[in-house]
């Protein structure tokens, strides 16, 4: 008797499986097409939680989202790690990078046919041979250097962090003081070699790009952000005129809206 019940249950499950389309779920749009996975790459002096407001809005719209833990050790190594993350994802991908995360995504996406769009959020979009340090100093306006302290790693390189009492004004001036203080305490240091390493061939030459420009950015000058967007022939450039470098935290709706636009 028990065996007959098991087989009856198995038959019921098989019948249900036959009428439920494979892959259906939150990642399918109203036309049945699979929505791209949004992969978010944080930059230096931040962590993946800096995307929380953006993630929440994208998930409400039914997008699968992965906020990557960027190692911040070297451009080559960070891009290699991101490349492995991308390889683990089935279907189309939209990549969005903040700050130094733009350097990493530009390199990691090269040659990956699943990456359909690149979104640069107050981010570096390097050409071959350029470093993050070089791009941040290409135009006047960055005051980041005066806020940094160093940690000697012992291998000839140094980790860089923003001094906590300077973090709010330098990095997140339009974020609440409370939230900026938390972010200052949890910031992830970046190794100096990551910021000085020269980029390889960038993916934005072959993948459509979109840019969010932070109008009151003290890390990457606004002129540099606009110049990189123009050079990349961006499909769209959205400026948040009052935003600090932490534009994904202070203006998550602007960032999420552009990512959704890139996903379409």
C-alpha positions in Angstrom: 0.0 0.0 0.0 2.7 2.4 1.0 4.6 1.7 -2.3 1.5 2.5 -4.3 1.1 5.8 -2.5 4.7 6.8 -3.3 4.3 6.0 -7.0 1.0 7.9 -7.0 2.7 11.0 -5.5 5.5 10.7 -8.0 3.1 10.6 -10.8 1.3 13.7 -9.6 4.6 15.6 -9.3 5.6 14.6 -12.8 2.3 15.8 -14.1 2.8 19.1 -12.4 6.3 19.4 -13.9 4.9 18.9 -17.3 2.7 22.0 -17.1 5.3 24.3 -15.3 7.6 25.9 -17.9 11.3 25.5 -17.2 13.0 28.6 -15.9 9.8 30.4 -15.1 9.9 32.7 -12.1 10.8 36.2 -11.0 13.5 36.5 -13.6 11.0 36.2 -16.5 9.4 39.4 -17.9 5.8 39.7 -19.0 6.7 38.5 -22.4 8.3 35.3 -21.1 11.9 36.5 -21.9 14.5 35.9 -19.2 15.5 39.1 -17.5 19.3 39.7 -17.3 21.1 39.2 -14.0 22.4 42.5 -12.7 25.9 42.2 -11.3 27.1 45.1 -9.1 30.8 45.8 -8.4 31.7 48.1 -5.6 34.8 50.2 -5.5 37.5 51.1 -3.0 36.6 52.3 0.5 33.2 50.6 0.3 31.7 47.1 0.3 28.9 45.3 -1.3 26.3 46.7 1.1 26.8 50.1 -0.6 24.5 48.8 -3.3 21.7 47.9 -0.9 19.3 50.6 -2.0 19.9 49.8 -5.6 19.5 46.0 -5.0 16.2 46.5 -3.3 14.7 48.5 -6.2 16.0 46.0 -8.8 14.6 43.1 -6.9 11.2 44.7 -6.7 11.3 44.9 -10.5 12.0 41.2 -10.7 15.7 41.2 -11.6 18.1 38.7 -10.2 21.0 40.5 -8.6 24.5 39.7 -7.5 26.5 42.2 -5.5 30.1 41.0 -5.8 32.7 41.2 -3.0 35.4 43.0 -4.9 38.8 41.9 -3.5 40.5 45.3 -4.1 43.9 43.7 -4.3 45.1 44.3 -7.9 43.3 45.1 -11.1 44.4 41.9 -12.8 43.4 39.8 -9.8 40.1 41.6 -9.1 39.2 41.3 -12.8 40.1 37.6 -12.8 37.8 37.0 -9.8 34.9 38.9 -11.4 35.4 37.0 -14.6 34.9 33.8 -12.7 31.7 35.1 -11.1 30.3 36.1 -14.5 31.1 32.6 -15.9 29.0 31.1 -13.1 25.8 33.0 -14.3 23.5 31.6 -16.9 22.0 34.0 -19.4 22.3 37.7 -20.1 24.1 40.0 -17.7 24.2 43.7 -17.1 27.3 44.9 -15.2 27.3 48.0 -13.0 30.5 49.3 -11.4 31.1 52.1 -8.9 34.3 54.0 -8.8 37.3 51.6 -9.1 34.7 48.9 -9.9 34.5 50.4 -13.3 38.1 49.5 -13.9 37.4 46.0 -12.9 34.3 45.5 -15.0 35.9 47.0 -18.1 38.5 44.3 -18.0 36.4 41.4 -16.8 33.6 41.8 -19.3 35.9 41.7 -22.4 35.1 38.8 -24.6 32.1 37.6 -22.5 29.1 37.4 -24.9 26.6 37.3 -22.0 27.4 40.8 -20.8 25.0 43.0 -22.7 25.6 46.4 -21.1 28.0 48.2 -18.8 26.8 50.9 -16.3 29.4 53.2 -14.8 28.3 54.8 -11.6 30.7 57.6 -10.7 33.2 55.2 -12.1 36.4 54.9 -14.1 36.1 53.8 -17.7 39.7 53.3 -18.6 41.4 53.1 -22.0 44.2 50.6 -22.4 47.3 51.7 -20.4 45.5 54.0 -18.0 45.3 53.6 -14.3 42.7 54.7 -11.7 45.2 57.1 -10.2 46.0 58.7 -13.6 42.4 59.2 -14.4 41.5 60.7 -11.1 44.3 63.3 -11.6 43.6 64.0 -15.3 41.3 66.9 -14.3 41.5 69.1 -11.2 39.1 68.5 -8.3 40.0 65.3 -6.5 40.8 65.8 -2.8 41.0 62.1 -2.0 44.8 62.0 -1.4 44.6 64.4 1.5 42.2 62.1 3.4 44.1 58.8 3.1 46.1 56.8 5.7 48.2 53.8 4.9 48.7 50.3 6.2 52.1 48.7 5.4 51.4 45.2 4.1 55.0 44.0 4.3 55.4 43.1 0.6 56.3 46.6 -0.6 52.7 47.6 -1.1 50.3 49.5 1.1 46.6 49.3 1.8 44.8 52.7 1.7 41.8 53.7 3.8 40.0 57.0 4.2 40.5 58.5 7.7 37.2 58.0 9.4 36.8 61.6 10.6 37.2 62.7 7.0 35.0 60.0 5.3 31.7 61.9 5.5 32.8 65.0 3.7 35.1 63.3 1.3 33.1 60.3 0.2 29.5 60.6 1.2 28.6 64.2 1.9 25.0 63.8 0.8 24.4 60.7 3.0 23.2 61.0 6.6 26.0 61.5 9.1 24.9 58.3 10.9 25.1 56.2 7.7 28.4 57.8 6.6 29.9 57.0 10.0 28.9 53.4 9.7 30.3 53.2 6.2 33.6 54.8 7.4 34.0 52.0 10.0 33.2 49.2 7.6 35.1 50.5 4.5 37.3 47.9 2.8 40.9 49.1 2.1 42.3 49.0 -1.4 45.8 48.0 -2.1 47.8 50.8 -3.8 48.8 48.6 -6.6 45.2 48.2 -7.7 45.0 52.0 -8.2 48.3 52.3 -10.1 48.1 49.2 -12.3 47.5 50.0 -16.0 44.3 48.7 -17.6 44.2 46.2 -20.5 41.8 46.5 -23.5 38.4 47.7 -22.2 35.1 46.1 -22.9 33.3 49.4 -23.5 34.7 49.4 -27.0 32.4 46.6 -27.9 29.6 46.6 -25.2 27.1 49.5 -24.9 27.8 51.7 -21.9 25.7 54.0 -19.6 27.0 56.5 -17.1 25.8 58.1 -13.9 27.8 61.3 -13.1 27.9 62.5 -9.5 27.9 66.3 -9.7 29.6 66.9 -6.3 32.1 64.0 -6.4 35.4 64.7 -4.5 37.0 61.5 -5.6 36.7 61.4 -9.3 36.3 64.9 -10.8 33.0 65.5 -12.6 35.0 66.7 -15.7 36.7 63.3 -15.8 33.5 61.4 -15.5 31.9 63.3 -18.4 35.0 63.0 -20.5 35.1 59.2 -20.0 31.4 59.0 -20.9 31.9 61.0 -24.1 35.0 58.9 -25.1 33.0 55.7 -24.6 30.2 57.0 -26.7 27.8 56.3 -23.9 24.2 55.4 -24.8 23.0 57.6 -22.0 24.5 59.9 -19.4 22.5 60.8 -16.3 23.8 63.5 -14.0 22.9 63.7 -10.3 24.0 67.3 -9.7 24.0 67.2 -5.9 25.4 63.7 -5.5 28.6 62.8 -3.7 30.8 59.9 -4.7 28.4 57.7 -2.8 25.7 58.3 -5.4 24.5 54.7 -5.3 23.7 55.2 -1.6 22.3 58.7 -1.7 20.4 58.4 -5.0 19.6 54.7 -5.5 16.5 55.4 -7.5 18.6 57.2 -10.2 21.2 54.4 -10.4 18.5 51.7 -10.4 16.5 53.4 -13.2 19.6 53.7 -15.4 20.4 50.0 -14.8 16.9 49.0 -15.8 17.2 51.1 -18.9 20.5 49.4 -19.8 18.8 46.0 -19.2 16.2 46.8 -21.8 
